[in-house]
C-alpha cells in the first residue's frame, strides 16, 4: 500500500522542480538540475541503504539521522568536497522548506533538517615566516644592489 507520505513526497518533488523553482523563483535550468540531482542522490541512497523500493520511500524514512548519514556518504564514498556536501544540504533544506509550506504536517521534518549544521572547511595552515634571528641574519648580509651586476 502506498502511504500518504509517499504520495506527498513525489508530488511535492515534482511541483518543486517543475513549478516552484523555474516559474515562481525564476531559477536557472542549471539550478533546477542541481536540486534535482541532490534529490535523486538522496532517493537512490535511501533505496540502497534501506533496502527498499522507491515506492516505499517517504518523509518518515528520510529523517534527520538518515540525511546526516547521506551527507557523510557523499564525502566518504563519493569523495565530495565539503562545499558540495553543504550545497546538497542546502538543496534539501530548500525542498523541505517548500514542502513544509505546502503541508503543515511536514513542518517537523523541515525543522529537524534545519538543525543539521553546515560543515566547515578545514582551515588552511598558517604560513610560516622567518623567525626574528633568521630575519636579522638575512638583513645583515651585504647589500648587493642591482647596479653591482650591470656595471
LORODREN-662206 format. One line per 2 residues: number of its first residue (from 0); for each residue x, y, z of N, C-alpha, C, O. Coordinates in steps of 0.1 Angstrom, whole numbers, padded with zeros to 4 digits, always signed. Layout:
% LORODREN-662206
NUM = X/Y/Z/X/Y/Z/X/Y/Z/X/Y/Z  ...
END
This chain:
% LORODREN-662206
0 = +0008/-0012/+0000/+0000/+0000/+0000/+0009/+0013/+0000/+0019/+0013/+0007  +0005/+0022/-0008/+0013/+0035/-0009/+0007/+0044/+0002/-0005/+0047/+0002
2 = +0016/+0049/+0010/+0012/+0058/+0021/+0009/+0072/+0016/+0013/+0076/+0005  +0002/+0080/+0024/+0000/+0094/+0021/+0013/+0101/+0020/+0015/+0110/+0011
4 = +0023/+0098/+0029/+0036/+0105/+0028/+0043/+0102/+0015/+0050/+0111/+0010  +0042/+0090/+0010/+0048/+0086/-0003/+0042/+0095/-0014/+0050/+0101/-0022
6 = +0029/+0096/-0015/+0023/+0104/-0025/+0027/+0118/-0024/+0030/+0125/-0034  +0027/+0123/-0011/+0032/+0137/-0009/+0046/+0139/-0013/+0049/+0149/-0020
8 = +0055/+0130/-0010/+0069/+0132/-0013/+0071/+0134/-0028/+0077/+0144/-0032  +0066/+0125/-0036/+0069/+0126/-0050/+0061/+0137/-0057/+0066/+0143/-0067
10 = +0049/+0139/-0052/+0041/+0151/-0058/+0048/+0164/-0055/+0049/+0173/-0063  +0053/+0165/-0042/+0060/+0178/-0038/+0073/+0179/-0046/+0077/+0190/-0049
12 = +0081/+0168/-0048/+0093/+0169/-0055/+0090/+0174/-0069/+0097/+0183/-0074  +0080/+0168/-0076/+0077/+0172/-0089/+0073/+0187/-0090/+0078/+0194/-0099
14 = +0064/+0191/-0081/+0060/+0205/-0081/+0071/+0215/-0078/+0072/+0225/-0084  +0080/+0211/-0069/+0092/+0219/-0065/+0101/+0221/-0077/+0105/+0232/-0080
16 = +0103/+0210/-0085/+0112/+0211/-0096/+0106/+0217/-0109/+0113/+0222/-0117  +0093/+0215/-0111/+0087/+0219/-0123/+0079/+0232/-0122/+0077/+0239/-0132
18 = +0075/+0236/-0110/+0067/+0248/-0109/+0074/+0258/-0100/+0077/+0269/-0104  +0077/+0254/-0088/+0082/+0264/-0078/+0096/+0270/-0082/+0097/+0282/-0083
20 = +0106/+0261/-0085/+0119/+0267/-0088/+0119/+0274/-0101/+0123/+0286/-0102  +0114/+0268/-0112/+0116/+0276/-0125/+0106/+0287/-0127/+0109/+0297/-0133
22 = +0094/+0285/-0122/+0083/+0295/-0125/+0081/+0306/-0114/+0079/+0317/-0117  +0082/+0301/-0102/+0080/+0311/-0091/+0093/+0317/-0086/+0093/+0329/-0082
24 = +0104/+0310/-0086/+0116/+0315/-0081/+0125/+0320/-0093/+0136/+0326/-0090  +0121/+0317/-0105/+0129/+0320/-0117/+0143/+0315/-0116/+0153/+0321/-0120
26 = +0144/+0303/-0111/+0157/+0296/-0110/+0162/+0292/-0124/+0154/+0289/-0133  +0175/+0293/-0126/+0180/+0289/-0139/+0179/+0274/-0141/+0178/+0266/-0131
28 = +0180/+0269/-0154/+0179/+0255/-0156/+0191/+0247/-0149/+0189/+0236/-0144  +0202/+0253/-0148/+0213/+0247/-0140/+0210/+0245/-0126/+0214/+0235/-0119
30 = +0204/+0255/-0120/+0200/+0254/-0106/+0189/+0243/-0104/+0191/+0235/-0094  +0180/+0243/-0112/+0169/+0232/-0111/+0176/+0219/-0113/+0173/+0209/-0105
32 = +0186/+0217/-0122/+0193/+0205/-0124/+0201/+0201/-0111/+0201/+0189/-0107  +0207/+0211/-0105/+0215/+0208/-0092/+0205/+0203/-0081/+0209/+0193/-0074
34 = +0194/+0209/-0080/+0184/+0205/-0070/+0179/+0191/-0073/+0177/+0182/-0064  +0176/+0189/-0086/+0171/+0175/-0090/+0182/+0165/-0087/+0178/+0154/-0082
36 = +0194/+0168/-0090/+0205/+0158/-0087/+0206/+0155/-0073/+0208/+0143/-0069  +0205/+0165/-0064/+0206/+0163/-0050/+0195/+0154/-0045/+0197/+0145/-0037
38 = +0183/+0157/-0050/+0171/+0149/-0045/+0172/+0134/-0051/+0169/+0125/-0044  +0177/+0133/-0063/+0178/+0119/-0069/+0189/+0111/-0061/+0187/+0100/-0059
40 = +0200/+0118/-0058/+0210/+0111/-0050/+0205/+0106/-0037/+0208/+0095/-0032  +0197/+0115/-0030/+0191/+0111/-0017/+0182/+0099/-0019/+0182/+0090/-0011
42 = +0173/+0099/-0029/+0164/+0088/-0032/+0172/+0076/-0034/+0168/+0065/-0029  +0182/+0076/-0043/+0190/+0064/-0046/+0197/+0059/-0034/+0197/+0047/-0032
44 = +0203/+0068/-0026/+0210/+0064/-0014/+0200/+0057/-0004/+0203/+0047/+0002  +0188/+0063/-0003/+0178/+0057/+0006/+0174/+0043/+0001/+0173/+0034/+0010
46 = +0172/+0042/-0011/+0168/+0029/-0017/+0178/+0018/-0014/+0175/+0007/-0010  +0191/+0022/-0016/+0201/+0012/-0014/+0204/+0009/+0001/+0205/-0003/+0004
48 = +0205/+0019/+0009/+0208/+0017/+0023/+0197/+0011/+0031/+0199/+0004/+0041  +0185/+0015/+0028/+0173/+0010/+0035/+0168/-0003/+0029/+0159/-0010/+0034
50 = +0174/-0007/+0017/+0170/-0019/+0010/+0154/-0020/+0008/+0148/-0029/+0011  +0149/-0008/+0003/+0135/-0007/+0000/+0133/-0003/-0014/+0142/+0003/-0021
52 = +0121/-0005/-0019/+0117/+0000/-0032/+0115/+0015/-0032/+0112/+0021/-0021  +0117/+0022/-0043/+0115/+0036/-0044/+0100/+0040/-0040/+0098/+0050/-0033
54 = +0091/+0031/-0043/+0077/+0034/-0040/+0075/+0034/-0025/+0064/+0040/-0020  +0084/+0029/-0017/+0082/+0028/-0002/+0089/+0040/+0005/+0087/+0042/+0017
56 = +0096/+0048/-0002/+0103/+0059/+0004/+0094/+0070/+0007/+0085/+0074/-0002  +0095/+0076/+0019/+0085/+0086/+0023/+0092/+0095/+0033/+0104/+0093/+0037
58 = +0086/+0106/+0037/+0092/+0116/+0046/+0096/+0109/+0059/+0107/+0112/+0064  +0088/+0100/+0066/+0093/+0094/+0078/+0106/+0086/+0077/+0114/+0085/+0086
60 = +0108/+0081/+0065/+0121/+0073/+0063/+0133/+0082/+0061/+0144/+0079/+0066  +0130/+0094/+0055/+0141/+0103/+0052/+0142/+0113/+0064/+0138/+0125/+0063
62 = +0146/+0108/+0075/+0146/+0117/+0087/+0160/+0123/+0089/+0169/+0121/+0081  +0162/+0131/+0100/+0175/+0138/+0102/+0187/+0128/+0102/+0197/+0131/+0096
64 = +0185/+0117/+0110/+0196/+0108/+0111/+0200/+0102/+0097/+0212/+0101/+0094  +0190/+0099/+0090/+0192/+0094/+0076/+0199/+0104/+0067/+0208/+0101/+0060
66 = +0195/+0116/+0068/+0201/+0127/+0059/+0216/+0129/+0064/+0224/+0132/+0056  +0218/+0129/+0077/+0232/+0131/+0082/+0241/+0119/+0077/+0252/+0122/+0073
68 = +0235/+0107/+0076/+0243/+0096/+0071/+0245/+0098/+0056/+0256/+0095/+0051  +0235/+0103/+0049/+0236/+0106/+0035/+0248/+0116/+0032/+0256/+0114/+0023
70 = +0248/+0126/+0040/+0259/+0137/+0039/+0273/+0131/+0041/+0282/+0134/+0034  +0274/+0122/+0051/+0287/+0115/+0054/+0290/+0107/+0042/+0302/+0106/+0038
72 = +0281/+0100/+0036/+0283/+0091/+0025/+0288/+0099/+0013/+0297/+0094/+0005  +0282/+0111/+0011/+0287/+0119/+0000/+0302/+0122/+0001/+0309/+0121/-0009
74 = +0306/+0125/+0013/+0320/+0129/+0015/+0329/+0116/+0014/+0340/+0117/+0008  +0325/+0105/+0020/+0334/+0094/+0021/+0333/+0085/+0008/+0344/+0083/+0002
76 = +0322/+0080/+0005/+0320/+0071/-0007/+0321/+0078/-0020/+0327/+0073/-0030  +0315/+0090/-0021/+0316/+0097/-0034/+0327/+0107/-0035/+0329/+0114/-0045
78 = +0334/+0109/-0024/+0346/+0118/-0024/+0342/+0132/-0027/+0349/+0139/-0034  +0330/+0137/-0023/+0326/+0151/-0025/+0333/+0160/-0015/+0337/+0156/-0004
80 = +0335/+0172/-0020/+0341/+0182/-0011/+0331/+0187/-0001/+0319/+0184/-0002  +0336/+0194/+0009/+0328/+0200/+0019/+0318/+0209/+0013/+0306/+0210/+0017
82 = +0322/+0217/+0003/+0313/+0227/-0003/+0302/+0220/-0011/+0291/+0224/-0011  +0305/+0208/-0017/+0295/+0201/-0025/+0285/+0195/-0015/+0273/+0195/-0017
84 = +0290/+0189/-0004/+0282/+0184/+0007/+0272/+0195/+0012/+0260/+0192/+0013  +0277/+0206/+0015/+0269/+0217/+0020/+0259/+0222/+0010/+0248/+0226/+0013
86 = +0263/+0222/-0003/+0253/+0226/-0013/+0242/+0217/-0014/+0230/+0221/-0015  +0245/+0204/-0013/+0234/+0194/-0014/+0225/+0195/-0001/+0213/+0194/-0002
88 = +0231/+0198/+0010/+0223/+0200/+0022/+0214/+0212/+0020/+0202/+0212/+0024  +0219/+0223/+0014/+0211/+0235/+0012/+0200/+0232/+0002/+0188/+0237/+0004
90 = +0202/+0224/-0008/+0192/+0220/-0017/+0181/+0212/-0010/+0169/+0215/-0012  +0184/+0203/-0001/+0174/+0195/+0006/+0167/+0204/+0016/+0154/+0203/+0017
92 = +0174/+0213/+0022/+0167/+0223/+0031/+0156/+0231/+0023/+0145/+0233/+0028  +0160/+0236/+0012/+0151/+0244/+0004/+0139/+0235/+0000/+0127/+0240/+0001
94 = +0141/+0223/-0004/+0129/+0214/-0007/+0120/+0212/+0005/+0108/+0213/+0004  +0126/+0209/+0016/+0119/+0206/+0028/+0111/+0219/+0033/+0100/+0218/+0038
96 = +0117/+0230/+0031/+0110/+0243/+0035/+0098/+0245/+0026/+0087/+0249/+0030  +0100/+0242/+0013/+0089/+0243/+0003/+0078/+0233/+0007/+0066/+0236/+0008
98 = +0082/+0220/+0010/+0072/+0210/+0014/+0065/+0214/+0027/+0052/+0212/+0027  +0072/+0219/+0037/+0065/+0223/+0049/+0056/+0235/+0047/+0045/+0236/+0053
100 = +0059/+0244/+0037/+0050/+0255/+0034/+0037/+0250/+0027/+0027/+0256/+0028  +0038/+0239/+0020/+0027/+0233/+0013/+0018/+0224/+0022/+0006/+0222/+0019
102 = +0024/+0218/+0032/+0017/+0208/+0040/+0022/+0210/+0054/+0034/+0206/+0057  +0014/+0215/+0063/+0018/+0218/+0077/+0022/+0205/+0085/+0030/+0206/+0094
104 = +0018/+0194/+0080/+0022/+0181/+0087/+0037/+0178/+0085/+0042/+0169/+0091  +0043/+0185/+0076/+0057/+0183/+0073/+0067/+0192/+0079/+0079/+0192/+0078
106 = +0061/+0202/+0087/+0070/+0212/+0094/+0080/+0205/+0103/+0092/+0210/+0103  +0077/+0195/+0110/+0086/+0189/+0119/+0098/+0183/+0112/+0109/+0184/+0117
108 = +0096/+0178/+0100/+0107/+0172/+0092/+0116/+0184/+0088/+0129/+0182/+0088  +0111/+0195/+0084/+0119/+0207/+0080/+0127/+0212/+0092/+0138/+0215/+0090
110 = +0120/+0213/+0103/+0127/+0218/+0115/+0139/+0209/+0119/+0149/+0214/+0123  +0137/+0196/+0118/+0148/+0187/+0121/+0159/+0188/+0111/+0171/+0188/+0115
112 = +0156/+0190/+0099/+0167/+0192/+0088/+0174/+0205/+0091/+0186/+0206/+0088  +0167/+0215/+0095/+0174/+0228/+0098/+0184/+0227/+0109/+0193/+0235/+0110
114 = +0183/+0217/+0118/+0193/+0215/+0129/+0206/+0209/+0124/+0216/+0210/+0132  +0207/+0204/+0112/+0219/+0199/+0107/+0228/+0211/+0103/+0224/+0218/+0094
116 = +0240/+0212/+0109/+0248/+0224/+0106/+0256/+0222/+0093/+0259/+0211/+0089  +0259/+0233/+0086/+0268/+0232/+0075/+0281/+0229/+0080/+0285/+0233/+0091
118 = +0288/+0221/+0073/+0302/+0217/+0077/+0312/+0227/+0074/+0311/+0233/+0063  +0321/+0230/+0083/+0331/+0240/+0080/+0343/+0233/+0073/+0346/+0221/+0075
120 = +0349/+0241/+0064/+0361/+0236/+0057/+0373/+0236/+0066/+0374/+0244/+0075  +0382/+0227/+0064/+0394/+0226/+0072/+0402/+0239/+0069/+0403/+0244/+0058
122 = +0407/+0245/+0080/+0415/+0257/+0078/+0428/+0254/+0071/+0434/+0244/+0073  +0432/+0264/+0063/+0445/+0263/+0056/+0456/+0266/+0066/+0454/+0276/+0073
124 = +0466/+0258/+0067/+0476/+0261/+0077/+0482/+0274/+0075/+0484/+0279/+0064  +0485/+0281/+0086/+0491/+0294/+0086/+0505/+0294/+0080/+0513/+0284/+0083
126 = +0508/+0304/+0072/+0521/+0304/+0066/+0532/+0307/+0077/+0530/+0315/+0086  +0543/+0300/+0076/+0554/+0302/+0085/+0563/+0313/+0079/+0567/+0312/+0068
128 = +0567/+0322/+0087/+0576/+0333/+0083/+0589/+0331/+0091/+0590/+0323/+0100  +0599/+0338/+0086/+0612/+0337/+0093/+0610/+0342/+0107/+0603/+0351/+0110
130 = +0618/+0335/+0116/+0618/+0340/+0130/+0627/+0352/+0131/+0634/+0355/+0121  +0627/+0358/+0142/+0634/+0371/+0143/+0649/+0370/+0140/+0655/+0378/+0134
132 = +0656/+0359/+0146/+0670/+0357/+0144/+0673/+0354/+0129/+0684/+0359/+0124  +0665/+0347/+0122/+0668/+0344/+0108/+0666/+0356/+0100/+0674/+0359/+0090
134 = +0656/+0364/+0103/+0654/+0377/+0096/+0666/+0386/+0098/+0670/+0393/+0088  +0671/+0387/+0110/+0683/+0396/+0113/+0695/+0391/+0105/+0703/+0399/+0100
136 = +0697/+0378/+0104/+0708/+0372/+0096/+0707/+0376/+0082/+0717/+0380/+0075  +0695/+0375/+0076/+0693/+0379/+0062/+0696/+0394/+0060/+0703/+0398/+0050
138 = +0691/+0402/+0069/+0693/+0416/+0067/+0707/+0421/+0070/+0711/+0432/+0065  +0715/+0413/+0077/+0729/+0416/+0080/+0738/+0413/+0068/+0750/+0417/+0068
140 = +0733/+0406/+0058/+0741/+0403/+0046/+0745/+0416/+0038/+0737/+0426/+0039  +0756/+0416/+0031/+0760/+0428/+0023/+0749/+0431/+0013/+0742/+0422/+0008
142 = +0748/+0444/+0010/+0738/+0448/+0000/+0744/+0447/-0014/+0752/+0455/-0017  +0739/+0437/-0021/+0744/+0436/-0035/+0733/+0442/-0043/+0724/+0435/-0048
144 = +0734/+0455/-0045/+0724/+0462/-0053/+0723/+0458/-0067/+0732/+0451/-0072  +0713/+0462/-0074/+0710/+0458/-0088/+0722/+0463/-0097/+0726/+0456/-0106
146 = +0727/+0475/-0094/+0737/+0481/-0102/+0750/+0473/-0102/+0759/+0474/-0111  +0753/+0465/-0091/+0765/+0457/-0090/+0766/+0447/-0101/+0777/+0444/-0106
148 = +0755/+0441/-0106/+0756/+0431/-0116/+0757/+0437/-0130/+0760/+0429/-0140  +0754/+0450/-0132/+0754/+0455/-0145/+0765/+0466/-0147/+0763/+0475/-0156
150 = +0775/+0467/-0139/+0785/+0478/-0141/+0798/+0472/-0146/+0807/+0479/-0148
END
